[in-house]
């Protein structure tokens, strides 16, 4: 018998595609628009959300039977705020420049609809293990979209990936730039992130007609 049952495995795989938090549930759009101009920032934000949501789901699940119904939202906010502060301090300690790039958007993880939604919809009604899998799955689904958007925005907007010049040097006109290629500066603007997300949604629905709403 495998580590995960088929039902448990779906908690991880479904948010990656057919129930993706960004492209299907349309949650967490703000950070997808704001911090995806650089692939590195996208990856770090994805990991940060995964840590907060995975651990947060477990904490809420463990406390679910002792949280008074009337104050459950306040308790959830306190849990996610504590985890976000820890993540923020870790980033400042080990990657200060990147923490400045992400700036307020790390703090805004507290109000990320995906996190509060999973706390409320899943962790309050399920055990710690399944809640952990649900948190990791939804955070991974969110992170995949951020990384895809960040990949294309940095590549086409700056000609780099993770800060490395992969298309050549635009100043010395090497690589693709030697044949007249120019970076698309529009890709670094937030509206282009929305367009890239829209293209992903279109491709996803083209491949799976069941996702098309009547």
C-alpha positions as CSV (number, residue, x, y, z in Angstrom):
1,X,0.0,0.0,0.0
2,X,1.4,3.4,-1.0
3,X,2.0,6.3,1.4
4,X,-1.0,8.1,-0.1
5,X,-4.4,6.7,-0.9
6,X,-6.1,7.7,-4.1
7,X,-8.3,10.1,-2.2
8,X,-5.4,11.7,-0.4
9,X,-3.4,12.0,-3.6
10,X,-6.2,14.0,-5.2
11,X,-5.8,16.6,-2.5
12,X,-2.4,17.4,-4.0
13,X,-3.0,16.7,-7.7
14,X,-6.4,18.4,-8.2
15,X,-5.2,22.0,-7.3
16,X,-2.4,21.6,-9.8
17,X,-4.8,21.5,-12.7
18,X,-8.6,21.0,-12.6
19,X,-9.1,22.9,-9.3
20,X,-6.3,25.4,-9.5
21,X,-6.7,28.2,-6.9
22,X,-5.7,30.9,-9.4
23,X,-7.0,29.8,-12.8
24,X,-10.2,27.9,-11.7
25,X,-11.1,29.4,-8.3
26,X,-9.7,32.9,-9.3
27,X,-8.0,33.4,-5.9
28,X,-4.7,35.0,-5.0
29,X,-4.6,37.1,-8.1
30,X,-3.1,40.2,-6.5
31,X,0.3,38.6,-5.8
32,X,0.3,36.9,-9.2
33,X,0.1,40.3,-10.8
34,X,2.5,42.1,-8.5
35,X,5.6,40.0,-7.8
36,X,5.9,37.8,-11.0
37,X,8.2,40.2,-12.9
38,X,11.1,38.1,-11.6
39,X,11.2,34.3,-11.5
40,X,13.2,34.2,-8.3
41,X,10.6,36.3,-6.5
42,X,7.8,34.0,-7.8
43,X,9.6,30.9,-6.6
44,X,10.2,32.4,-3.1
45,X,6.6,33.6,-2.8
46,X,5.4,30.1,-3.8
47,X,7.6,28.5,-1.2
48,X,6.5,31.0,1.4
49,X,2.8,30.4,0.8
50,X,3.4,26.6,0.8
51,X,5.0,26.9,4.3
52,X,2.3,29.1,5.7
53,X,-0.6,27.1,4.2
54,X,0.8,23.7,5.0
55,X,1.7,24.4,8.6
56,X,-1.3,26.6,9.1
57,X,-3.8,24.0,7.9
58,X,-2.2,21.5,10.4
59,X,-2.5,24.0,13.3
60,X,-6.1,24.9,12.5
61,X,-6.9,21.2,12.2
62,X,-5.4,20.4,15.6
63,X,-7.3,23.2,17.2
64,X,-10.6,22.7,15.3
65,X,-12.4,21.1,18.2
66,X,-11.5,23.8,20.7
67,X,-12.0,26.9,18.6
68,X,-15.3,28.6,19.5
69,X,-17.3,29.1,16.4
70,X,-17.8,32.8,17.0
71,X,-14.1,33.7,17.0
72,X,-12.8,31.1,14.5
73,X,-11.9,33.8,11.9
74,X,-9.9,35.7,14.5
75,X,-8.1,32.6,15.5
76,X,-7.3,31.8,11.9
77,X,-6.0,35.3,11.3
78,X,-3.7,35.0,14.4
79,X,-2.3,31.7,13.2
80,X,-1.6,32.9,9.7
81,X,-0.2,36.2,11.0
82,X,2.2,34.4,13.3
83,X,3.4,32.1,10.4
84,X,3.8,35.0,8.0
85,X,5.9,37.0,10.6
86,X,8.2,33.9,10.9
87,X,8.5,33.6,7.1
88,X,9.2,37.3,6.8
89,X,11.9,37.2,9.4
90,X,13.6,34.2,7.8
91,X,13.6,36.0,4.4
92,X,15.2,39.1,6.0
93,X,17.8,37.0,7.7
94,X,18.8,34.9,4.7
95,X,17.8,37.0,1.6
96,X,17.4,40.6,2.6
97,X,17.5,42.0,-0.9
98,X,14.8,39.6,-2.1
99,X,12.7,40.4,1.0
100,X,12.8,44.1,0.0
101,X,11.7,43.1,-3.5
102,X,8.7,41.2,-2.1
103,X,8.2,44.0,0.5
104,X,4.5,44.2,1.6
105,X,3.4,41.2,-0.5
106,X,4.8,38.8,2.1
107,X,2.7,40.5,4.7
108,X,-0.3,40.3,2.5
109,X,-0.1,36.5,2.6
110,X,-2.2,37.1,5.8
111,X,-5.2,38.2,3.7
112,X,-4.6,35.7,0.8
113,X,-8.0,34.3,0.0
114,X,-6.5,30.8,-0.7
115,X,-5.2,30.5,2.8
116,X,-8.2,31.7,4.7
117,X,-10.4,29.7,2.3
118,X,-8.6,26.4,3.0
119,X,-8.6,27.0,6.7
120,X,-12.4,27.6,6.7
121,X,-13.4,25.0,4.0
122,X,-11.0,22.1,4.8
123,X,-8.8,22.4,7.9
124,X,-11.8,23.0,10.3
125,X,-13.4,19.7,9.2
126,X,-10.5,17.3,8.6
127,X,-7.6,15.7,10.4
128,X,-4.0,17.1,10.4
129,X,-2.6,14.8,7.8
130,X,-5.3,15.4,5.2
131,X,-5.2,19.1,6.0
132,X,-1.5,19.2,5.5
133,X,-1.9,17.5,2.1
134,X,-4.7,20.0,1.1
135,X,-2.5,22.9,2.1
136,X,0.5,21.7,0.2
137,X,-1.6,20.9,-2.9
138,X,-3.3,24.2,-3.0
139,X,-0.1,26.1,-2.3
140,X,1.6,24.1,-5.1
141,X,-1.2,24.9,-7.5
142,X,-0.8,28.6,-6.7
143,X,3.0,28.4,-6.9
144,X,3.0,26.7,-10.3
145,X,1.0,29.5,-11.9
146,X,3.3,32.1,-10.2
147,X,6.4,30.4,-11.6
148,X,4.9,30.0,-15.1
149,X,4.0,33.7,-15.2
150,X,7.3,34.7,-13.7
151,X,9.2,32.6,-16.2
152,X,7.6,34.3,-19.2
153,X,7.6,37.8,-17.8
154,X,11.3,37.8,-16.9
155,X,12.4,36.0,-20.0
156,X,10.5,38.2,-22.5
157,X,10.7,41.4,-20.4
158,X,14.3,41.3,-19.3
159,X,15.9,38.5,-21.4
160,X,17.0,36.8,-18.1
161,X,16.0,33.9,-15.9
162,X,16.9,34.0,-12.2
163,X,19.0,37.1,-13.1
164,X,21.1,35.2,-15.6
165,X,21.2,36.5,-19.2
166,X,19.9,33.7,-21.3
167,X,19.1,35.5,-24.6
168,X,22.4,37.4,-24.8
169,X,23.5,40.9,-23.9
170,X,21.2,43.7,-25.0
171,X,24.0,46.3,-24.7
172,X,26.7,44.4,-26.5
173,X,24.2,43.0,-28.9
174,X,25.1,39.3,-28.5
175,X,22.9,36.3,-28.8
176,X,19.3,37.0,-30.0
177,X,20.0,40.7,-29.7
178,X,22.5,40.4,-32.6
179,X,19.7,39.7,-35.0
180,X,17.5,42.5,-33.9
181,X,15.6,41.0,-31.0
182,X,14.5,43.5,-28.3
183,X,13.0,42.9,-24.8
184,X,9.3,43.6,-24.4
185,X,9.2,46.1,-21.5
186,X,5.4,45.7,-21.3
187,X,6.0,42.2,-19.8
188,X,7.3,43.9,-16.7
189,X,4.1,45.7,-16.1
190,X,1.3,44.2,-13.9
191,X,-1.3,44.2,-16.7
192,X,0.8,41.8,-18.7
193,X,0.7,39.3,-15.8
194,X,-3.1,39.4,-16.1
195,X,-2.8,38.7,-19.8
196,X,-0.4,35.7,-19.2
197,X,-2.8,34.3,-16.5
198,X,-5.6,34.7,-19.0
199,X,-3.7,32.8,-21.7
200,X,-3.1,30.0,-19.1
201,X,-6.8,29.9,-18.3
202,X,-7.6,29.7,-22.0
203,X,-5.2,26.9,-22.6
204,X,-6.4,25.0,-19.6
205,X,-10.1,25.2,-20.7
206,X,-9.2,24.4,-24.2
207,X,-7.6,21.1,-23.0
208,X,-10.5,20.3,-20.6
209,X,-13.9,21.3,-21.9
210,X,-15.5,20.3,-18.5
211,X,-13.9,23.5,-17.0
212,X,-15.9,25.7,-19.4
213,X,-18.8,27.3,-17.5
214,X,-22.3,27.3,-19.1
